[in-house]
């Protein structure tokens, strides 16, 4: 039993510490694959385009519907992809700003999740999320 627990812990740690891991959000991998481009920044921009469109679609939903679930997975794909860009890009000030936008998006998304059953709160927070995604995309364009 100890050995199995130790191996499971090691597996989880190695998956989460390796950067681009989709152990807990396997559908995020599908969105990352759809957005994939030979340029890391373009991949991130593609993911922001997906997130913005999905946030607009999710406005009228209720609970954990397909649109909100897709947005959740797209956001995880974005977060994982952001951490996997080349070091030369990570060293640029605009990348630091992109990381800040990403942290702001996490705070907004947590509020979206809290109000997923409460209109108009859901709509308002998804609108705020989409606005923040636009700002993030503008920042990413400066890294191209």
C-alpha positions as a LaTeX table, in Angstrom:
\begin{tabular}{lrrr}
\hline
Residue & $x$ (\AA) & $y$ (\AA) & $z$ (\AA) \\
\hline
Unk1 & 0.00 & 0.00 & 0.00 \\
Unk2 & 2.83 & 2.40 & 0.87 \\
Unk3 & 4.55 & 1.66 & $-2.42$ \\
Unk4 & 1.39 & 2.33 & $-4.43$ \\
Unk5 & 0.79 & 5.61 & $-2.59$ \\
Unk6 & 4.41 & 6.63 & $-3.11$ \\
Unk7 & 4.28 & 5.82 & $-6.82$ \\
Unk8 & 1.02 & 7.75 & $-7.23$ \\
Unk9 & 2.50 & 10.75 & $-5.43$ \\
Unk10 & 5.61 & 10.59 & $-7.61$ \\
Unk11 & 3.48 & 10.39 & $-10.76$ \\
Unk12 & 1.40 & 13.40 & $-9.76$ \\
Unk13 & 4.45 & 15.44 & $-8.79$ \\
Unk14 & 6.31 & 14.63 & $-11.98$ \\
Unk15 & 3.24 & 15.50 & $-14.07$ \\
Unk16 & 2.57 & 18.80 & $-12.34$ \\
Unk17 & 6.18 & 19.92 & $-12.12$ \\
Unk18 & 6.92 & 19.20 & $-15.77$ \\
Unk19 & 5.03 & 22.27 & $-16.99$ \\
Unk20 & 2.51 & 21.44 & $-19.70$ \\
Unk21 & 0.45 & 18.83 & $-17.91$ \\
Unk22 & $-3.15$ & 17.90 & $-18.57$ \\
Unk23 & $-3.48$ & 15.22 & $-15.89$ \\
Unk24 & $-6.51$ & 16.81 & $-14.21$ \\
Unk25 & $-7.98$ & 18.61 & $-17.24$ \\
Unk26 & $-7.56$ & 16.21 & $-20.18$ \\
Unk27 & $-9.93$ & 18.20 & $-22.43$ \\
Unk28 & $-7.56$ & 21.15 & $-22.12$ \\
Unk29 & $-5.10$ & 19.11 & $-24.18$ \\
Unk30 & $-7.63$ & 18.97 & $-27.02$ \\
Unk31 & $-8.01$ & 22.75 & $-27.05$ \\
Unk32 & $-4.25$ & 23.21 & $-26.89$ \\
Unk33 & $-3.90$ & 20.92 & $-29.91$ \\
Unk34 & $-6.53$ & 22.91 & $-31.84$ \\
Unk35 & $-4.73$ & 26.18 & $-31.08$ \\
Unk36 & $-1.23$ & 24.83 & $-31.74$ \\
Unk37 & 0.97 & 26.89 & $-34.04$ \\
Unk38 & 4.68 & 26.68 & $-34.75$ \\
Unk39 & 4.98 & 30.01 & $-32.93$ \\
Unk40 & 4.31 & 29.77 & $-29.17$ \\
Unk41 & 2.87 & 33.29 & $-29.02$ \\
Unk42 & 0.49 & 32.60 & $-31.89$ \\
Unk43 & $-0.70$ & 29.49 & $-30.03$ \\
Unk44 & $-1.48$ & 31.69 & $-27.03$ \\
Unk45 & $-3.27$ & 34.22 & $-29.23$ \\
Unk46 & $-5.33$ & 31.41 & $-30.77$ \\
Unk47 & $-6.32$ & 30.28 & $-27.28$ \\
Unk48 & $-7.35$ & 33.84 & $-26.31$ \\
Unk49 & $-9.54$ & 33.96 & $-29.42$ \\
Unk50 & $-11.19$ & 30.70 & $-28.34$ \\
Unk51 & $-11.66$ & 31.91 & $-24.76$ \\
Unk52 & $-13.22$ & 35.20 & $-25.83$ \\
Unk53 & $-15.70$ & 33.51 & $-28.17$ \\
Unk54 & $-16.59$ & 30.87 & $-25.59$ \\
Unk55 & $-17.04$ & 33.48 & $-22.83$ \\
Unk56 & $-19.57$ & 35.27 & $-25.02$ \\
Unk57 & $-21.38$ & 31.98 & $-25.70$ \\
Unk58 & $-21.41$ & 31.08 & $-22.00$ \\
Unk59 & $-23.12$ & 34.32 & $-20.94$ \\
Unk60 & $-26.63$ & 32.97 & $-21.42$ \\
Unk61 & $-26.03$ & 29.56 & $-19.89$ \\
Unk62 & $-26.64$ & 28.27 & $-16.41$ \\
Unk63 & $-24.57$ & 26.03 & $-14.18$ \\
Unk64 & $-21.72$ & 23.99 & $-15.56$ \\
Unk65 & $-22.99$ & 23.84 & $-19.12$ \\
Unk66 & $-20.91$ & 22.89 & $-22.16$ \\
Unk67 & $-19.76$ & 26.45 & $-22.84$ \\
Unk68 & $-18.55$ & 27.04 & $-19.28$ \\
Unk69 & $-16.82$ & 23.66 & $-19.22$ \\
Unk70 & $-15.13$ & 24.47 & $-22.56$ \\
Unk71 & $-14.03$ & 27.87 & $-21.23$ \\
Unk72 & $-12.61$ & 26.20 & $-18.14$ \\
Unk73 & $-10.60$ & 23.75 & $-20.25$ \\
Unk74 & $-9.46$ & 26.45 & $-22.70$ \\
Unk75 & $-8.26$ & 28.52 & $-19.78$ \\
Unk76 & $-6.24$ & 25.61 & $-18.43$ \\
Unk77 & $-4.78$ & 25.07 & $-21.91$ \\
Unk78 & $-3.81$ & 28.74 & $-22.02$ \\
Unk79 & $-2.30$ & 28.67 & $-18.53$ \\
Unk80 & $-0.24$ & 25.58 & $-19.35$ \\
Unk81 & 0.88 & 27.02 & $-22.70$ \\
Unk82 & 1.90 & 30.32 & $-21.12$ \\
Unk83 & 4.35 & 28.56 & $-18.83$ \\
Unk84 & 5.90 & 26.67 & $-21.74$ \\
Unk85 & 7.12 & 29.53 & $-23.92$ \\
Unk86 & 10.82 & 29.92 & $-24.67$ \\
Unk87 & 13.03 & 31.47 & $-22.03$ \\
Unk88 & 13.87 & 34.36 & $-24.35$ \\
Unk89 & 10.18 & 35.30 & $-24.39$ \\
Unk90 & 9.76 & 34.76 & $-20.64$ \\
Unk91 & 12.55 & 37.27 & $-20.03$ \\
Unk92 & 10.68 & 40.09 & $-21.79$ \\
Unk93 & 8.72 & 42.63 & $-19.72$ \\
Unk94 & 5.61 & 42.06 & $-21.84$ \\
Unk95 & 5.60 & 38.41 & $-20.74$ \\
Unk96 & 5.51 & 39.56 & $-17.13$ \\
Unk97 & 2.49 & 41.68 & $-18.01$ \\
Unk98 & 0.86 & 38.68 & $-19.71$ \\
Unk99 & 1.40 & 36.68 & $-16.51$ \\
Unk100 & $-0.29$ & 39.48 & $-14.55$ \\
Unk101 & $-3.26$ & 39.42 & $-16.93$ \\
Unk102 & $-3.41$ & 35.65 & $-16.50$ \\
Unk103 & $-3.55$ & 36.01 & $-12.71$ \\
Unk104 & $-6.32$ & 38.57 & $-13.06$ \\
Unk105 & $-8.20$ & 36.15 & $-15.30$ \\
Unk106 & $-7.95$ & 33.47 & $-12.61$ \\
Unk107 & $-9.53$ & 35.81 & $-10.07$ \\
Unk108 & $-12.32$ & 36.70 & $-12.49$ \\
Unk109 & $-12.89$ & 33.08 & $-13.49$ \\
Unk110 & $-13.26$ & 32.05 & $-9.84$ \\
Unk111 & $-16.03$ & 34.64 & $-9.56$ \\
Unk112 & $-17.63$ & 33.36 & $-12.79$ \\
Unk113 & $-17.63$ & 29.88 & $-11.27$ \\
Unk114 & $-19.14$ & 31.16 & $-8.03$ \\
Unk115 & $-21.97$ & 32.91 & $-9.92$ \\
Unk116 & $-22.49$ & 30.22 & $-12.59$ \\
Unk117 & $-26.16$ & 29.83 & $-11.52$ \\
Unk118 & $-26.86$ & 33.50 & $-10.81$ \\
Unk119 & $-27.85$ & 35.78 & $-13.67$ \\
Unk120 & $-26.90$ & 38.64 & $-14.22$ \\
Unk121 & $-23.73$ & 38.04 & $-12.13$ \\
Unk122 & $-22.62$ & 35.31 & $-14.51$ \\
Unk123 & $-23.04$ & 37.59 & $-17.53$ \\
Unk124 & $-21.25$ & 40.50 & $-15.88$ \\
Unk125 & $-18.27$ & 38.41 & $-14.84$ \\
Unk126 & $-18.04$ & 36.70 & $-18.23$ \\
Unk127 & $-18.08$ & 40.15 & $-19.88$ \\
Unk128 & $-15.26$ & 41.20 & $-17.56$ \\
Unk129 & $-13.40$ & 38.00 & $-18.39$ \\
Unk130 & $-13.74$ & 38.69 & $-22.14$ \\
Unk131 & $-12.48$ & 42.26 & $-21.67$ \\
Unk132 & $-9.45$ & 41.02 & $-19.75$ \\
Unk133 & $-8.77$ & 38.43 & $-22.46$ \\
Unk134 & $-8.73$ & 41.23 & $-25.06$ \\
Unk135 & $-6.16$ & 43.13 & $-23.01$ \\
Unk136 & $-4.12$ & 39.95 & $-22.64$ \\
Unk137 & $-4.21$ & 39.36 & $-26.40$ \\
Unk138 & $-2.96$ & 42.92 & $-27.03$ \\
Unk139 & $-0.05$ & 42.22 & $-24.70$ \\
Unk140 & 0.71 & 38.94 & $-26.46$ \\
Unk141 & 0.83 & 40.72 & $-29.82$ \\
Unk142 & 3.73 & 42.81 & $-28.51$ \\
Unk143 & 5.69 & 39.59 & $-27.92$ \\
Unk144 & 5.46 & 38.43 & $-31.56$ \\
\hline
\end{tabular}
